[in-house]
Amino acid sequence: MPTFEKELMSRIRSAIQERSLTQTEAARRTGLSQAGISRIMNGRWRGYRIDHLLQAARHFGYDVEIVLSQAHTNKGRLWLRLETAEP
């Protein structure tokens, strides 16, 4: 599994656990199915579209920013920057 998806699922899983939500409650809050939440909780990425994970993250208070900029070489790069909230 690519690192981006893995980290995104980890953040969603942590948000669910921190709020002590049941899978049904998390599903209702995010618009995902309970089975889908179960897959996230068990770290099973297969079958999930990245846009669904990004939407779920938004429902837990994460800002999502995607930036496209012109590369200085023939092939651009893809990177992930995760920020943590200040205490």
C-alpha positions in Angstrom: 0.0 0.0 0.0 1.4 3.4 -0.8 2.5 5.5 2.1 -0.1 8.3 1.5 -3.1 5.9 1.7 -1.6 4.1 4.7 -1.1 7.4 6.6 -4.6 8.7 5.6 -6.2 5.5 6.9 -4.2 5.7 10.1 -5.5 9.3 10.7 -9.1 8.3 10.1 -8.7 5.2 12.3 -7.2 7.4 15.1 -10.0 10.0 14.7 -12.6 7.2 15.1 -10.9 5.8 18.2 -10.3 9.2 19.8 -14.0 10.0 19.5 -15.0 6.5 20.7 -17.3 6.1 17.8 -18.8 2.8 16.8 -18.3 1.7 13.2 -22.0 2.5 12.5 -21.6 6.0 14.0 -18.4 6.6 12.0 -20.1 5.4 8.8 -23.1 7.8 9.4 -20.7 10.7 10.0 -18.6 10.1 6.9 -21.1 8.7 4.5 -19.1 5.5 4.1 -20.6 2.1 4.7 -20.1 0.3 8.0 -18.2 -2.4 6.1 -16.0 0.3 4.6 -15.2 1.6 8.1 -14.4 -1.9 9.2 -11.9 -2.2 6.4 -10.3 1.1 7.4 -10.1 0.0 11.1 -8.4 -3.2 10.0 -6.0 -1.5 7.6 -7.4 -3.0 4.5 -6.9 -0.5 1.7 -8.0 -2.6 -1.2 -11.2 -1.3 -2.9 -11.1 2.2 -1.5 -10.8 5.2 -3.7 -8.6 7.9 -2.5 -11.3 10.6 -2.8 -13.5 8.6 -0.4 -10.7 8.5 2.2 -10.1 12.3 1.7 -13.8 13.0 2.2 -13.8 10.9 5.4 -10.8 12.8 6.7 -12.7 16.1 6.1 -15.6 14.8 8.2 -13.2 14.4 11.1 -11.9 17.9 10.9 -8.9 17.5 8.6 -8.3 20.1 6.0 -7.3 18.6 2.6 -5.2 20.6 0.2 -4.1 19.4 -3.2 -1.6 21.6 -5.1 -0.5 21.1 -8.6 2.5 23.1 -9.8 4.7 23.0 -12.8 7.7 20.7 -12.4 11.2 22.0 -13.1 12.1 18.6 -14.7 10.4 16.4 -17.3 8.8 14.3 -14.5 7.1 15.9 -11.6 7.2 14.5 -8.1 4.5 13.5 -5.7 4.8 14.1 -2.0 2.8 14.1 1.1 3.0 16.7 3.9 1.0 16.0 7.1 0.7 18.6 9.7 -0.2 18.0 13.3 -2.3 20.4 15.3 -0.5 22.6 17.9 -1.4 21.5 21.5 
